[in-house]
């Protein structure tokens, strides 16, 4: 009888422990930190929870209170941990700077901000808006990533570097999306209601892209670095410029979010 296949979460946990043991042997000064962060924990979820709490705790919200919030969220919604594992796997697949599991798990603030957002979004859906806003504010202060807690985010999402990412209240992020630094998913003014972008699966939002208004970025589209997008982007299109226009189309290659290729097919756009 075959043993059940190892899940993504189990595989990542096994690799995290192996990396932690290796680094603790190579850098003895890090051994106590690695023991507390990884080796003393009994699974991916508990290790992630402890790490997130340590990153965000302050005098207003000490570790024990934050730990209770994270524990309640992860116990009530196991999909939070499953999505966190998918996000970490996405980093390993897409980021050449991720030299093993341990480095992005411990040190990549885009990853930490996204996992805190998943907790805040659980609070928001449960009507606990004040605490969700508190977490949004602390995440923005600690990681320079500002995501409104109302925003639903899919799995396998990679926020690279993270600094300066802003995502407004009525935005939607699909699965397997990659977002680089200084990306804004914002509104166009003071209007209320549904006013922020909807980003479909497999989209790459390159560094500094500004996507504004209640528009849709179609599946497998690519937005060039520094572009300002004010209109819907068709699926598989590459757009660039200010304002952005279509400069190419995807063919048989994988989704742009997976290849992380920010180059453009042609250079007839203007900034």
C-alpha positions as CSV (number, residue, x, y, z in Angstrom):
1,X,0.0,0.0,0.0
2,X,1.4,3.4,-1.0
3,X,2.1,6.0,1.6
4,X,0.3,9.3,1.0
5,X,2.2,11.8,-1.0
6,X,4.0,14.6,0.8
7,X,2.1,17.9,0.8
8,X,3.7,21.2,-0.2
9,X,3.6,22.2,3.5
10,X,5.3,19.0,4.7
11,X,8.0,19.3,2.0
12,X,8.7,22.9,2.9
13,X,8.9,22.1,6.6
14,X,11.3,19.3,6.0
15,X,13.5,21.5,3.9
16,X,13.3,24.4,6.4
17,X,14.5,22.2,9.3
18,X,17.4,20.8,7.2
19,X,18.4,24.4,6.2
20,X,18.2,25.5,9.8
21,X,20.4,22.7,11.1
22,X,23.0,23.4,8.4
23,X,23.1,27.2,9.0
24,X,23.2,26.7,12.8
25,X,26.3,24.5,12.4
26,X,27.9,27.0,10.0
27,X,27.0,30.1,12.0
28,X,26.9,29.2,15.7
29,X,25.9,32.8,16.6
30,X,22.6,32.2,14.8
31,X,21.9,28.9,16.5
32,X,19.7,30.2,19.3
33,X,17.7,32.3,16.9
34,X,17.2,29.3,14.5
35,X,16.3,27.0,17.3
36,X,13.6,29.4,18.4
37,X,12.4,30.2,14.9
38,X,12.4,26.7,13.4
39,X,13.9,23.8,15.3
40,X,11.8,24.2,18.5
41,X,8.6,24.3,16.5
42,X,6.5,21.2,15.6
43,X,5.4,22.2,12.1
44,X,5.3,24.8,9.3
45,X,2.2,26.6,10.7
46,X,3.5,27.0,14.3
47,X,6.9,28.2,13.0
48,X,5.2,30.7,10.7
49,X,2.9,32.0,13.5
50,X,5.8,32.5,15.9
51,X,7.9,34.3,13.3
52,X,5.1,36.6,12.3
53,X,4.4,37.5,16.0
54,X,8.1,38.2,16.6
55,X,8.2,40.5,13.6
56,X,5.2,42.7,14.6
57,X,4.9,42.7,18.4
58,X,5.3,46.1,20.1
59,X,4.3,47.7,23.4
60,X,0.7,48.3,22.2
61,X,0.3,44.7,21.1
62,X,2.8,42.4,22.9
63,X,3.6,38.9,21.7
64,X,1.1,37.0,23.8
65,X,-1.9,39.0,22.4
66,X,-0.7,38.8,18.8
67,X,0.0,35.0,19.2
68,X,-3.6,34.5,20.3
69,X,-4.9,36.4,17.2
70,X,-2.7,34.3,14.8
71,X,-3.6,31.1,16.5
72,X,-7.3,31.7,16.3
73,X,-7.0,32.7,12.6
74,X,-5.0,29.6,11.6
75,X,-7.2,27.2,13.6
76,X,-10.4,28.6,12.2
77,X,-9.1,28.8,8.6
78,X,-6.4,26.2,7.8
79,X,-6.3,27.7,4.3
80,X,-4.2,30.5,5.7
81,X,-1.3,28.2,6.3
82,X,-1.9,26.3,3.0
83,X,-1.7,29.6,1.1
84,X,1.4,30.6,3.1
85,X,3.1,27.4,2.0
86,X,2.0,28.1,-1.6
87,X,3.4,31.6,-1.4
88,X,6.8,30.3,-0.1
89,X,6.9,27.7,-2.9
90,X,6.3,30.5,-5.4
91,X,9.3,32.5,-4.1
92,X,11.5,29.4,-4.4
93,X,10.3,28.9,-8.0
94,X,10.6,32.5,-9.1
95,X,13.3,34.3,-7.2
96,X,17.0,33.6,-7.9
97,X,17.9,35.3,-4.6
98,X,16.1,32.6,-2.6
99,X,19.0,30.3,-1.9
100,X,16.9,27.6,-0.1
101,X,13.8,27.8,2.0
102,X,15.2,29.4,5.1
103,X,16.2,32.8,3.7
104,X,12.8,33.8,2.3
105,X,11.0,32.3,5.3
106,X,13.0,34.2,7.8
107,X,13.9,37.4,6.0
108,X,11.7,38.3,3.1
109,X,9.4,41.1,4.3
110,X,7.1,40.9,1.3
111,X,6.3,37.3,2.4
112,X,5.8,38.4,6.0
113,X,3.5,41.3,5.0
114,X,1.4,39.0,2.8
115,X,1.0,36.4,5.6
116,X,0.0,39.1,8.1
117,X,-2.5,40.3,5.5
118,X,-4.1,36.9,5.3
119,X,-4.7,37.0,9.1
120,X,-6.0,40.6,8.8
121,X,-8.3,39.5,6.0
122,X,-9.7,36.7,8.2
123,X,-10.5,39.3,10.9
124,X,-12.1,41.6,8.3
125,X,-14.4,38.9,7.0
126,X,-15.4,38.1,10.6
127,X,-16.4,41.7,11.2
128,X,-13.4,42.6,13.4
129,X,-12.5,45.7,11.3
130,X,-10.8,47.7,14.0
131,X,-8.2,45.0,14.8
132,X,-7.8,44.3,11.1
133,X,-7.0,48.0,10.6
134,X,-4.5,47.9,13.5
135,X,-2.7,45.0,11.9
136,X,-2.7,46.8,8.5
137,X,-1.1,49.9,10.1
138,X,1.6,47.9,12.0
139,X,2.4,45.9,8.8
140,X,2.8,49.2,6.9
141,X,5.1,50.6,9.6
142,X,7.2,47.4,9.9
143,X,7.4,46.3,6.3
144,X,6.5,49.3,4.1
145,X,3.7,47.3,2.5
146,X,0.1,48.6,2.8
147,X,-2.7,46.2,1.8
148,X,-6.2,47.0,2.9
149,X,-7.5,44.1,5.0
150,X,-10.6,43.8,2.8
151,X,-8.6,42.6,-0.2
152,X,-8.9,38.9,-1.2
153,X,-5.6,37.4,-2.3
154,X,-5.2,34.1,-4.0
155,X,-2.4,31.5,-3.5
156,X,1.1,31.4,-4.9
157,X,1.4,35.1,-4.7
158,X,4.9,36.6,-4.7
159,X,5.5,40.2,-3.4
160,X,9.2,40.7,-4.3
161,X,11.1,43.2,-2.0
162,X,7.7,44.7,-0.9
163,X,8.8,48.2,-0.2
164,X,6.2,50.7,-1.4
165,X,3.5,48.3,-2.4
166,X,0.0,49.8,-1.9
167,X,-3.2,47.9,-2.5
168,X,-6.6,49.6,-2.1
169,X,-9.8,48.3,-0.4
170,X,-11.7,47.0,-3.3
171,X,-8.8,45.4,-5.2
172,X,-8.8,41.7,-5.9
173,X,-5.6,39.6,-6.4
174,X,-5.8,36.2,-8.2
175,X,-3.6,33.1,-8.0
176,X,0.0,32.9,-9.1
177,X,0.5,36.7,-9.3
178,X,3.9,38.4,-8.9
179,X,4.1,42.0,-7.6
180,X,7.4,43.9,-7.4
181,X,8.4,46.9,-5.3
182,X,6.5,50.3,-5.5
183,X,3.5,48.8,-7.2
184,X,0.2,50.6,-6.6
185,X,-3.3,49.2,-7.1
186,X,-5.2,52.4,-6.3
187,X,-8.2,54.5,-7.1
188,X,-8.4,57.5,-9.5
189,X,-9.8,60.0,-7.0
190,X,-12.3,60.4,-4.1
191,X,-15.1,58.1,-5.5
192,X,-16.6,55.5,-3.2
193,X,-17.7,52.0,-3.9
194,X,-15.8,49.5,-6.2
195,X,-12.9,51.6,-7.3
196,X,-9.7,49.5,-7.4
197,X,-8.1,47.0,-9.9
198,X,-8.9,43.4,-10.3
199,X,-5.8,41.4,-11.0
200,X,-6.4,37.9,-12.5
201,X,-4.3,34.8,-12.4
202,X,-0.7,34.7,-13.6
203,X,-0.2,38.5,-13.9
204,X,3.2,40.1,-13.5
205,X,3.1,43.7,-12.1
206,X,6.6,45.0,-12.7
207,X,8.5,47.5,-10.5
208,X,6.9,50.8,-10.0
209,X,3.7,50.0,-12.0
210,X,0.6,52.1,-11.1
211,X,-2.7,50.5,-11.9
212,X,-5.6,52.9,-11.1
213,X,-9.3,52.5,-11.0
214,X,-11.9,49.8,-11.2
215,X,-10.2,48.0,-14.1
216,X,-9.3,44.4,-14.9
217,X,-5.8,43.1,-15.6
218,X,-6.5,40.0,-17.6
219,X,-5.0,36.6,-16.8
220,X,-1.4,36.1,-17.9
221,X,-0.9,39.8,-18.6
222,X,2.3,41.8,-18.0
223,X,2.5,45.4,-16.9
224,X,5.9,47.0,-17.6
225,X,8.0,48.7,-15.1
226,X,7.0,52.3,-14.3
227,X,3.8,52.1,-16.3
228,X,0.5,53.9,-15.5
229,X,-2.5,51.7,-16.4
230,X,-5.9,53.4,-16.6
231,X,-7.9,51.0,-18.8
232,X,-8.6,47.3,-18.8
233,X,-5.7,45.1,-20.0
234,X,-6.7,42.1,-22.1
235,X,-5.5,38.6,-21.0
236,X,-2.0,37.7,-22.3
237,X,-1.3,41.4,-23.2
238,X,1.9,43.2,-22.3
239,X,1.3,46.8,-21.6
240,X,3.8,49.6,-20.9
241,X,4.1,53.4,-20.9
242,X,2.4,56.4,-19.5
243,X,-0.5,55.9,-20.1
244,X,0.1,52.2,-20.8
245,X,-0.7,50.7,-24.1
246,X,-0.4,47.2,-25.6
247,X,3.2,46.5,-26.8
248,X,3.0,42.7,-27.1
249,X,1.2,39.5,-26.5
250,X,2.1,36.2,-24.7
251,X,2.4,33.1,-26.8
252,X,3.1,29.6,-25.6
253,X,5.4,30.6,-22.7
254,X,4.4,30.2,-19.1
255,X,2.5,33.0,-17.3
256,X,4.6,36.2,-16.9
257,X,4.2,35.9,-13.1
258,X,6.1,32.6,-13.2
259,X,8.9,33.6,-15.6
260,X,9.4,37.0,-13.9
261,X,10.7,38.4,-17.2
262,X,10.2,42.2,-17.0
263,X,11.6,42.8,-20.5
264,X,9.3,44.0,-23.3
265,X,8.8,42.6,-26.8
266,X,9.2,46.0,-28.5
267,X,10.3,49.4,-27.5
268,X,7.8,51.7,-29.1
269,X,6.3,52.9,-25.8
270,X,6.9,56.2,-24.0
271,X,7.4,57.1,-20.3
